[in-house]
Amino acid sequence: MSIETTLEYIHSVKWQGAKPGLERTRELLEKLGNPEKSLKFVHVAGTNGKGSTSAMMASALRAAGYVTGLYTSPYILRFNERMQVDGEQISDGELEEMTELIRPHADAMDDAPTEFELITALAMVYFARRRCDIVVLEVGMGGELDSTNVIATPELAVITAMGLDHTAELGNTLAEIASAKAGIIKAGGDVAVYGAEPEAVAVFEKKCADVGARLVRTDFARLSVRSSSIGGSIIDFGAIRDIFLPLAGTYQPKNAALAITALEVLRGKGWRISDGNIRDGIASVRWPGRFEILRREPVFIIDGAHNPHGIAAAADSLRSLFGEKKLVFLVGVMADKDVGTMMGAIAPLAGAFVAVAPHNPRAMGAGALAAMLGGYGVPVEAFADIGEGVARAIQLAGVGGAVAALGSLYFSADVRSAVLS
């Protein structure tokens, strides 16, 4: 099976759709010998910051000498990014081998797994084969009914910043969404939360009390941002000083504070993680597509913000870097998002909009998005081709200007390719 055939099978229409419940994942893993039972996990849920926080924790665990798995979604450039060991993506050969192993079992199931369930099972086999000491496991959506939640009580559950997203599936209030995320909290476990949202924290506290779990809330009073620029930040967190955080964005120091809090909890449970490991791990973290600088003249920033909470955080970062300077926004969004709120958050910063459509069935058309943006009183152009939209945005920004590409992770690869080609 070639890598093309492998990916065609994984993305096959027969696995499409979302179906609640963990039964299919459990059945498939049982057929595979329950590889997940040989692994230890840090299980990560939340609305925003899951990927960045997971990457920081995995990088520090790797710096501490542990064989560390990392499972994330979606991918930016290639599917293999979704599962990594010690910072290296699964190879095409390993992906082909794991898929061949799983294929007959998945094909034989009366209730076929979804694509995400299939990929989760594949990842469990991979991490077990690679004998990972610990796996940082990011949920796909929600928590309670996410296929990753088939694991037993993890070494640590981590819940990142909360906001309103996936409301059709998870609920219309922060408390309802927090309840879905709290599904990863298990009996007798340890939980580290971002904890800046009282309504959500109340839900987490109740769940911990109900199941006998221990809750640690990130103490942002311990965080000091000593300097911040387009290249990242230097921060202190408690006794750990002079931490270089190479991820730009004013929200990233708080993600780092949560990651360090989580690592401190693990250290308290016997994991050998020094302050130096934490400092080195965060300094070496790489996480594409999150307030990433793709070029410097004009400045071109791409950020995967795709919901109101994330867009607001990106807008704060842009204000911090550029002050009152107007930017060109290259935007592409999913039609099922709260597009009006998202675009309203960045409109005061906009000198012009360039609308495109990500290559995804859920995407809002470039023309429809441009029509919506027309109400903000700044020039708007729409392009059917993302590459043409990128070229026009750079042209509009000109020397000394700046472009920010926001709205979806699903157009990140196309934007990156156009900027860097």
JOCORJO-V250607 format. One record per pair of residues at least 4 apart in sequence whose ideal C-beta (glycine too) atoms are under 6 Angstrom apart, sorted by the first residue. I is the first residue (numbers start at 1). GAP is how many residues later the second one is. Records with the same first field share a line. If there is no record, write none. Layout:
I=GAP / GAP
//
This chain:
1=4 / 5 / 95 / 99
3=89
6=89 / 90 / 93
7=4 / 72
15=99 / 100 / 103
19=95
20=125
22=4 / 128
24=87 / 89 / 93
25=92 / 122 / 125
26=124
28=85 / 93
29=5 / 7 / 92
30=4
31=74
32=93
35=89 / 90 / 93
36=88 / 115
38=90
39=88 / 96
40=94 / 115
41=94 / 96 / 110 / 113
42=94 / 113 / 114
43=94 / 111 / 114 / 141
44=6 / 10 / 94 / 114
45=94 / 98 / 114 / 136 / 139
46=4 / 113 / 114 / 115
47=115 / 116 / 118 / 262
48=113 / 115 / 261 / 262
49=4 / 111 / 112 / 206
50=4 / 88 / 110
51=21
52=203 / 235 / 238
53=107 / 202 / 205 / 206
54=82 / 84
55=230 / 232
56=200 / 203 / 226 / 229
57=79 / 202 / 205
58=10 / 12 / 78
59=222 / 225 / 226
60=203 / 217 / 218 / 221
61=5 / 7 / 73
62=6 / 24
63=214 / 217 / 218
64=209 / 213
66=67 / 68
67=65 / 66
68=18 / 66
69=16 / 58 / 63 / 66
70=14 / 66
71=12 / 52 / 66 / 67
72=10 / 66
73=9 / 67
74=335
75=4 / 6 / 7
76=212 / 213 / 336 / 337
77=336
80=9 / 10
81=8
83=7 / 40 / 43
84=5
85=45
90=4 / 5 / 36
98=24 / 27 / 28
99=4
102=4 / 20
103=4
106=7 / 12
113=4 / 5
116=24 / 31
117=30
120=27 / 28
127=5 / 8
137=11
139=4 / 7 / 9
140=6
141=25
142=4 / 28 / 38
143=37 / 38 / 40 / 41
144=36 / 39
149=35
153=33 / 35 / 36
156=34 / 106 / 109 / 110
157=27 / 28 / 32 / 34
158=34 / 104
159=22 / 34
160=34
161=33
162=16 / 35 / 38
163=146
165=142
166=4
167=5
170=7 / 10
171=5 / 6
174=4 / 25 / 26
175=24 / 28
178=4 / 22 / 25
179=24
182=21 / 22 / 25
185=6 / 22 / 28
187=24 / 25
188=24
189=24
190=24 / 75
191=17 / 22 / 24
192=24 / 69 / 70 / 73
193=11 / 24
194=24 / 64
195=6 / 22 / 23
208=5 / 7
216=49
218=39 / 40 / 43
220=37
222=15 / 16
223=14 / 34
224=12
225=8 / 10 / 28
226=8
227=7
228=5
230=18 / 63 / 91
232=13 / 14 / 16
233=12 / 20
234=10
235=8 / 10 / 18
236=5
237=20 / 23
240=35 / 38
243=36 / 39
244=39
245=7 / 11 / 37
247=5 / 40
248=43
249=42 / 68
250=66 / 67 / 70
251=62
256=26
260=18
263=10 / 15
266=5
267=4 / 6
273=4
276=4
277=4
288=4
289=15 / 120 / 123
290=14
291=12 / 26
292=10
293=8
294=6 / 8 / 125
295=5 / 124
298=99 / 103 / 104
299=103
300=103 / 119
301=103
302=103 / 113
303=11 / 103
304=105
305=5 / 6 / 9 / 101
306=102
308=30 / 33 / 34
311=31 / 34
312=33
314=92
315=30 / 31
318=4 / 31 / 86
326=25
327=22 / 75 / 77
328=24 / 65 / 68 / 69 / 75
329=17 / 21 / 24 / 75
330=24 / 59 / 63 / 73 / 75
331=24 / 75 / 76
332=24 / 25 / 26 / 75 / 76 / 79
333=4 / 6 / 31 / 74 / 75
334=28 / 29 / 74
335=27 / 29
336=26
339=4
343=4
347=29
350=28
352=26 / 27 / 44
353=20 / 27
354=27 / 35 / 38 / 39
355=11 / 14 / 15 / 27
356=10 / 27 / 30 / 33
357=6 / 8 / 9
358=5 / 50 / 52 / 53
360=50
364=4 / 5
366=16
367=15
370=10 / 12
373=7
374=6
383=5 / 6
386=25 / 28
387=31
390=25 / 28 / 29
393=10
397=4 / 5 / 6
405=10
411=4
412=4
416=4
417=4
//
